[in-house]
Amino acid sequence: MQIGYKRKMQFLILGIVVIFFFSMTVKTTVPGFNTPAEAMRNLYTWIELNLARLFHQPIWLDRFDVIMALGGSYQDTVSRFLISVITFACGMLLALSGNIFQSVFRNPIAAPAMLGVGTGVHIGIVVLVLTYETAAYGMPGTKYAYCYLFALIMLGAVMLIAKLSSGKRKFSVFDLLIVASIFSSVVGAVTSFFTYGMDNDLALVMQDISNAIIVNTDSLSLGILGIVTLISVLPFFLLRFSFNAVCFDNEESSSMGVNTRFIKFFSLVLGSLMVVAGMVHSGSVGMISLMVPFISRSLFGAESRNLFWGNLLLGGLVLLICRDIAAFIPYGNHGFPIGGIVQFLSMPIFILILISGRRTWE
Amino acid sequence: MKLELKDVACGYTKNHNVLEHVNFTVSTGEICCLLGPNGVGKTTLFKTILKLLHPNAGNVYLDGQNIAKWTSSKLAREMAYVSQFHVPPFPYIVKDVVLLGRMNSVGYFGQPKSHDYDVVDQAMVDMGIEHLRDRIYTDISGGERQLVMIARALAQKPNMLVLDEPTASLDYGNMIRVMKKILALKDKGYGVIMTTHLPDQAFLCDSKVVLLQRDAPILFGDASAIITQKNLLEAYKVDVNVIEYVNDQGQRMKVCAPII
């Protein structure tokens, strides 16, 4: 019996709620659990305190006493909640960007960072570490400034060079792809000149920041992620029906009165922004953008409106599960990198997709 | 509605015309078949009519208006195109493929409304493919795909349909089924311009014919006047007998019989 789209969505939402509650109980500092009752009480208190702060209620003045009375698990739950929210948002963004790139390039292995933004983020981190050394750990604002700035510079440079190199020909997304590959390789080679010269301590800082071993849960990080999510997801949400046009021949779409070039370039810019946010806030978890669109397509079909919600929810869920698994692996000072879990998980999922024979790509 | 080509020259570059001095007219309620050997420029001419290529000379008119300055959106409201190759890379459901025909009306940032779904349902009924609505497009037969593509074109609510070899690579049964539907569309008042490699189809539709030839003038007229042994020999360099017969309904029909 075939399960309908709505029923699948209901299952997915139920799964997200269950996993989210489970995540709340996972300890942040050491592997282990808080009791669900404790986690919920902590979360309730956090909401109450924030509402009180928002509306200048007296309870806010006593916040430290309250927190202290609750013991150590309060901070644990609050951190876990914020980490889960950030993880879920990054998973959403990565899965959506994966779908955008796979559709625009009609290629099941098109990576969202391929327009140079991945290299841009990497340059940002290299500059940050070289400038501030170990102090870079505690400078999330500067990290975002560098990473977003260099990613945007790379994206802009790739687009400009592609436009110039296409001359009088029509500027196509494939020109963009070729230029991005060459340009990213050259810039990557230059950057590696500096990373090879780093001493062990700096190399470790570099690795930790690249893998987002420490998830920044401060209000600046949340604010930036929220804004980027809004400005990249909202336009794509509105574009989700027209986006179907990119899966068809340019001439066909054009004869339907749709300018696919506009849709392609606009969605590629949105997708690049999404992947930058995913990389900056959650580290190297790019396999999500490859894996989740595959699963979504096999579950929800190829239509972009269904895929939008499928990728959004499934991307968040898969990355959240990976985050929870990573929390139970004792590793180094800050835990196991989530990117490693994503890569481990992607292999059996791809094998399952192949065995099930569900065609998600013709 | 009347589509009119006046002294059109077209090609992929400004310096090289694939076709020159193209003149013909098609009105709604008519079928016009474009015949000619491979590589003569049928698809180039289609692209020019659809504004995918700019004419090197001459103009294309719709109801007397030059379409040169029309937006693709405006043109899509009058003319819909069905290309030869249309396998999407992803397994779309048939109803979703047909719904894409509404993209022009919905707009870039809009979503289809109940009216759009009604149009899609009607287009599928018109093409007799309502039973396919929940099937995966890439799983259905070539003939069914062709009907789905025509339904998608109908969902655009155009007056004219431009079909690039609608029966190419279809088996005999599917070819006849698709031709029946095209004839039904003509009876409903649509204008149809189609390319074909089978002159018999022009006889079957009692259509107008544009016969494109290399290094020879382009011929335009009724099928019975244009598809003659002499013209086919000049266009295709093969001998073909044009045979006239009376069918079961007492109508005088013609068919082509190649001489081998």
Interface residues (C-beta under 8 A of the other chain):
Chain A: S103 R106 P235 L238 L239 R240 F241 S242 N244 A245 C247 F248 D249 E251 E252 S253 S254 S255 M256 G257 V258 N259 F262 I263 R297 G301 A302 E303 R305 R359 T360 W361 E362
Chain B: K47 L50 L52 T71 S72 S73 K74 L75 A76 R77 M79 A80 Y81 S83 F85 H86 V87 P88 P89 F90 P91 Y92 I93 D96 L100 G101 M103 N104 V106 G107 Y108 F109 G110 Q111 P112 T138 Q156 V162
